Amino acid sequence: MSALLDIRDLHTHFFTARGVLKAVNGVSLSIGRGEIVAVVGESGCGKSVTAFSILRLIPDPPGRIVGGEVLFEGRDLTTLSPAEMRAVRGRGIAMIFQEPMTSLNPVLTVGEQVGEVLIEHGTVPRSRVKARVLEILESVRISDPARRIGQYPHELSGGMRQRVMIAMALACEPKLIIADEPTTALDVTVQAQILDLLMEMRDRYGMAVMLITHDLGVVAETADRVAVMYAGRKVEEAAVEALFRQPLHPYTQGLIRATPEGAGSAAGFGRRPARLQEIPGMVPPLHAMPPGCAFAPRCAFALDLCRQAPPPLVMRHEGHQVACYRAADIEARTLEAVA
Amino acid sequence: MKAPILVVDDLVKHFPTDDGRTVHAVDGVSLELAAGETLSLVGESGCGKSTLGKTIMRLYPPTSGSIRVNGQEIGTTSRRAMRPLRRELQMVFQDPFASLNPRVSVGRAIEEPLIVHGIGTRAERRERVSWLLGRVGLPADAAARHPHEFSGGQRQRIGIARALALNPKIIICDEPVSALDVSVRAQVLNLLGDLKDEFNLAYLFISHDLSVVEYVSDRVAVMYLGRIVEIAPRERLFGAPLHPYTKALLDAAPIPDPTRRRGRRPRLDGEIPSPLDPPSGCRFRTRCPIRIERCTTETPHLLSAGSGQFVACHRAFEGASVPVPVPAGAPVTGDALAMR
């Protein structure tokens, strides 16, 4: 069965005064229909640039997709004309962002913005637009939709604005929603509401979701499958349970263990708790990438080999890929530790 | 029992708006912090936790109430008169970059509090700066460089070194790791833990991140719309929360373990109301799943539930004997006040 979205060896570079920044450096990822795939990683890992590349929203200059394919329902999006691409955005793929205020039009009411999407894509006759807008607002559980329709974005709370964004994304019934840190700016109780809503939309309409986040808690609660990115590359991919149960890349292991929950039971500063496991150092800047594995300078397992050439992504188990020369040793060790 | 090093009593901070209304940012907060203790303030945006921290620091003048450090009032004294006490109380901010002058070298920024307080000779101060840099894990040559040359985690180390310069007893940490990536966050949390042990620091730790709060705290205060709704030792707050808002917060926090995925569950509806026009009675009542009529008319006060746990909820004591009102926010003193 062919995937809904199939990214193959994508390279997106930025041409700057400091040199060529390989923000996305050979990423492959596929997403099936109705699947929630999380792309997780820290600032600068290339997760958002990957998302923007799919929709061809990379500002050129300085950025450009310099290699690879983005197959959506079998069509390579990187070769489409701007007009063809506009048709894909909305009806095929919609995107929601971290800060809805910057992507909502401040001088249009909620009703006008959601209605505009419907009119633009011609999905409903004009006479039906208002009724359809109300339906959509209700489906994303916006309270009092008849009143909200006449309100402006600044009159809404952060959570309400994100619901309006989701309503606009849903308006054309897309097959894929790309959600870029959709709850990062929201409080935890509102985050829970929005994540529930995304999962409900998937269940109800069979939409696939590409969820870009830095938050492992959000990943664990919502995703079916997870790709971990580091410095422009995918370093590991697995089903969500497998990734948390048996992370194979030292970076993934470090990420999970660096969280207070991953460190085991907390004991409070005052009771000399188990120290959190640190990942030493920091992500190398994109203009000064080491020649081998980008994680090698921070990695306790690194060998000379790791510093010479980046490790290829290999399938270690069904559905579990990892890019690490030491993955077999690391897996043997963790299995020993458990035994 | 250790004497508290910081006592905040019925602190109020209101901000007038241009159109003559009032933002009730902090509305009657009392708490105590013992030497070497970490008390976290947790809550969502707009709950007043940051304003509370900044008011205790006297970055905002309090509207009313009292703030005592080592028994001496700083809430109403002039900034000049409080300068000696200022040495005891320092702050670490979420974004250290915003609090560091970009044109001033890191060494000079760390030295500044020493100069202001007239401490040491130039040479002694330089030596202290270089010791501080080493202690927070920065290279000695960092002193001559400027803040923009450092990563977020390193800048936070600079902010911590600066806060440590005067040997304070209390550090108010305002979302100190919220802007940092996970791997770097662990480094900074470990550093804060080490420093606390080494210098017997007391932290007032302001954070919206429950997993971080659970990791660092001895006690936790939960704030909602300018008030503390529950305050308890960490294990009580996370293990046996009493306030419906605390329960909702804990329930909403995502757990990084897919085997503990809870699926969709009843959620807290709506969002925090505006502090311009807080609800009467209990401020949480507009979102509370167990509200009763009394919650609209009568403000619940923080009452002891035993084991150092205090909760402000009319429904928390149903079925129990009538609790004894006690000064809110007192540190744990055993079960003298236990009701059940």
Interface residues (C-beta under 8 A of the other chain):
Chain A: E42 S43 S143 S157 G158 G159 M160 D187 V188 T189 V190 Q191 A192 Q193 L195 D196 M199 E200 H214 D215 L216 G217 V218 V219 A220 E221 V240 E241 F244 R245 G254 L255 I256 A258 T259 P260 E261 G262 A263 A266 G268 F269 G270 R272 P273 R275 L276 Q277 E278 I279 P280 M282 V283
Chain B: G36 E37 T38 E44 S45 S151 G153 D181 V182 S183 V184 R185 A186 Q187 L189 N190 L192 G193 K196 D197 Y203 H208 L210 S211 V212 E214 Y215 V216 S217 D218 R234 A248 L249 D251 A252 A253 P254 I255 P256 D257 P258 T259 R260 R261 R262 R264 R267 L268 D269 G270 E271 I272
